[in-house]
Amino acid sequence: MDFFIIADPHTYLAFALAGVPGGQAETPDQARAWLQKALEEPEIGLILITERLAEGIREEVDALRWEGGETLVVEIPDLTGPLPREETLLDRVRALMGLPT
């Protein structure tokens, strides 16, 4: 299983230096294109996308996360920090497992 990162240029660079392939995006259209490219690669099992970019393509990201395909999509903070949210990733994992949040 391979990883793929979709991030702003600075966050992308941090992952690229660690050897994680992916794409730089600054607009929702660019993020959507990289997401489609990643989904076309059967060896990619985990797509990391920054929260700010995911917000721009929320419909596509949520569809992938809740449909339960073979590729896991995880939102991560960019270098400026996490977005304020009512529900955290841990809350979502607990809900998927049927545990109280």
C-alpha positions in Angstrom: 0.0 0.0 0.0 1.4 3.4 -1.0 0.7 6.9 0.4 -0.2 10.0 -1.6 -0.3 13.6 -0.3 -2.4 16.4 -1.7 -1.3 19.7 -0.1 -0.3 23.3 -0.4 3.2 23.8 -1.7 4.8 24.1 1.8 3.1 21.1 3.3 3.7 19.1 0.2 7.4 19.9 0.4 7.6 18.5 3.9 6.1 15.2 2.8 8.1 15.1 -0.4 11.3 15.4 1.6 10.2 12.3 3.5 9.7 10.4 0.3 5.9 10.6 0.1 4.6 11.1 -3.5 1.8 13.5 -4.3 0.8 16.8 -5.7 0.7 20.4 -4.9 -2.6 22.2 -5.0 -3.7 25.8 -4.3 -7.2 25.6 -5.7 -10.1 23.2 -5.4 -9.8 22.3 -9.1 -6.1 21.4 -8.6 -7.0 19.3 -5.5 -9.8 17.6 -7.4 -7.4 16.7 -10.3 -4.8 15.3 -7.9 -7.5 13.3 -6.1 -8.7 11.8 -9.3 -5.1 10.9 -10.3 -4.5 9.2 -7.0 -7.7 7.2 -7.2 -6.6 5.9 -10.6 -3.5 4.3 -9.1 -4.4 0.9 -7.7 -1.4 0.7 -5.4 -2.4 3.9 -3.5 -4.2 2.8 -0.4 -4.0 6.0 1.7 -4.5 9.6 0.5 -3.6 12.4 2.8 -5.2 15.8 2.0 -4.9 19.0 4.0 -8.0 20.1 5.7 -8.1 23.4 3.8 -8.0 21.7 0.4 -10.5 19.1 1.5 -12.9 21.9 2.4 -12.8 23.1 -1.2 -13.8 19.6 -2.5 -15.9 18.5 0.6 -18.5 16.6 -1.5 -15.8 14.4 -3.1 -13.8 13.8 0.1 -16.9 12.9 2.1 -18.2 10.5 -0.6 -14.9 8.7 -0.6 -14.7 8.5 3.2 -18.3 7.2 3.8 -18.6 4.9 0.8 -15.9 2.7 2.2 -13.8 2.0 -0.9 -10.4 0.5 -0.9 -8.6 3.8 -0.6 -8.6 5.6 2.8 -8.8 9.4 2.7 -7.5 11.2 5.8 -7.5 15.0 6.3 -4.5 16.5 8.0 -3.7 20.0 9.1 -1.4 22.0 6.9 1.7 23.9 8.3 -0.5 26.7 9.6 -2.4 24.3 12.0 -5.7 22.6 12.2 -9.0 24.1 11.2 -11.5 24.7 14.1 -14.1 21.9 13.9 -17.0 20.6 15.9 -16.0 17.0 15.1 -12.4 15.7 15.2 -10.9 12.7 13.4 -11.0 10.8 16.7 -14.7 11.6 17.0 -15.3 10.2 13.5 -13.3 7.0 14.2 -15.2 6.4 17.4 -18.5 6.9 15.5 -17.5 4.4 12.8 -16.6 1.9 15.5 -19.8 2.5 17.4 -18.1 4.0 20.4 -19.4 7.0 22.4 -17.8 10.3 21.4 
